[in-house]
Amino acid sequence: MSSRASQQIARQACDCCRMRKRKCDMGSPSAGSPNGSQGQSPGLRERKQQCKRCVELGLSCTFLLPVAARGPRKKDRFTASTTSSSPASNRRASVLEALHRPDVPREMMAISRTTTSPSNHQLVTRESVEAISPFANQSSPQSVFSTHSAPSRLSGTFPTDNLCSRPLLNRIMSDYLDHLYPLIPVVHRPTFRADLEKGKDLYDNSFLALMLSICAATVGTMPRKFNEYRNAPNPLRFKTRTEMINHCYDMCLGLRGPDYFDEINFNKWASSYLMQIAFFQIGQHNRQRMVEVEAMQLGRLLDLHKISSYDSLDCIQKQLRKKGFWLMFYGYIHSQLQNLRKERLTYLDETTMSTINLQELMPIEVDDEMIHEDFVQPQPEQYLSLTTGFNVASRIFWASLLPLDSPGSPGAKEQYCNCVRSKKPNLQFTHLQERLYDLKYMLDGLPPQLRQWATVRDEEELDGLDIQQRRVLHSQYESMRANIHVSHLWLQSIVADQIDALRDREPNGIQVDPVATTARNCWPEREDTCRQLLHILHGIPEIHLEPNGHHLTYKVRDVAVTLLACPFDSQHEVARRAFGYLREFTDILSRLDGSETINTLSLQSWVDTGRKIGRIG
């Protein structure tokens, strides 16, 4: 039996481990003082060391939170606590508030746990550390973070400091909300701003992972922004986007404990979804597949596709989850149309699709600022909601697979599942022709801001907003306009490819006029699709095309490659015109494609090490 002197005395956990309710293992000395703890008092020794968890996550290991007295409370104290908070809880709240406030002196942050006592806790009060918020009186839409309007947070107090400085992080969050949010709306803007302003990442790992994933998706999608961050006053330390995205993902994995999947929420789904977007943008397709499957599983567990499960949600969560469903639906359509190897798992299946009412899953066409937990306000008439553009894009993908009639509605036609159509080429041919026809004419009557031949080319109709707000909103409309029309033309081209492939594969199983369906007779439609796409790409500045990322470049490439199959002789006028279009597409793609790696999306980019390689000869 060991003596009392040899027993290890229990020590206080650091602030981060206390807030996260994790065991604090003080087994790692801080950098620069590997042997500095010998011969010193316990208080100084603790401050010169960092716990293993803080070292792994790059956090500042502090002991600022006060320690409540152990044992049962005295009777009079317990009685008093029923009507007012205890002194210890007041001190804890004061110190937490100080950690979240931007103008606390650095000397005050150096106060150790031994000096935090009832006699001096009044130094850290709301009055002494009152913050200046950059979001006060802010109306939507506007750049939601101003790195110059409020003092920066103290260094070393946020877990994201291992990634970049807090002012630069705010700038990345601003760029996401200004540029990527209309296309990937995985946050409720007012709630997200408030959570970021109060430093929710200090105590909520799922929110911290969401922030890291937003950083990864923003940097991966917009190479220009990454170059700006590298030249900022507090620049990024990463040399490539790939390096930063991999670091973000490693930090996200470091936040996961054994019980990570025991409790799920929308933020966890959004984090996985954004990370797979980031990996897709930098060409890490094997990693992207695996993270995408994780997002699929979380989406199924959250019942994003079941409108009946939305009854117990508040208005904010209902809107978020509806948008989340459609973001997953986009990937499902991609897998249905271009999963030639059949190596990708899908979010939905034929049986599940037959039970889903897609119309009921459409988000309400109002901006986030109109949505509160208990009620939804109407959208102001003078502003087109960003959700309207999101829904238009969603209906385009819907129309490429099924008619826009809601299941069970009086006008809905009976639809055969894909397994039936695959055995009856005539049914499949009719289905594809109907999809192509619906796609062609479904965008008639779009709002002026989203039309292909847009009439609103500047911000003159955005009354009531300042210049910066107008620019941001106009940029968002342009990015959505590019996404809508490029996706619209791309899906038409993909469906036309399927029709051609079916006609070549089943020449005797389809009852059509063979003359009317020859390659030469169908070429004018192909040429018109390419001409419309070039008009869109030339009509929208590249700075507004960039937020669409490689999803846009791959779609443009898929449409452009059809020009190589021109059925006319190279000296024919039509062929020369096709080659001219092809040169223009090549020039545009050379500027839009900022890949750091070779595109291997259509190739087998993985190696099965269990297979034997046969001998040659």
Secondary structure, DSSP 8 states (H G I E B T S, - for coil): ---GGGS-------HHHHHHT------EE-TT-TTTTTTS-HHHHHHTEE-HHHHHHT------S-----S---HHHHHHHTTS--HHHHHHHHHHHHHH-TT--HHHHT--GGG--TTTGGGS-TTTT----TTTT--SSS----TTTS----TTSSGGGGTS-HHHHHHHHHHIIIIITTTS--S-HHHHHHHHHTTGGGT-HHHHHHHHHHHHHHHHH-HHHHHHHHTSSS--S-SSHHHHHHHHHHHHHHT--TTGGGS--HHHHHHHHHHHHHHHHTT-HHHHHHHHHHHHHHHHHTTTT-GGGGTTS-HHHHHHHHHHHHHHHHHHHHHHHH-TT--S--S--HHHHTT--TTTTS--SS-GGGB-SS-B----TTS--HHHHHHHHHHHHHHHHS-SS-TT-TT------HHHHTT-HHHHHHHHHHHHHHHHHTTTT--GGG-TT-S--SSTT-TT--HHHHHHHHHHHHHHHHHHHHHHHHHHHHHHHHHHHHHHH-SSSS-S-TTTTSHHHHHHHHHHHHHHHHHHHHHS-HHHHGGGHHHHHHHHHHHHGGGGG--S-TTSHHHHHHHHHHHHHHHHHHHH---SS---TTS-----TTS------
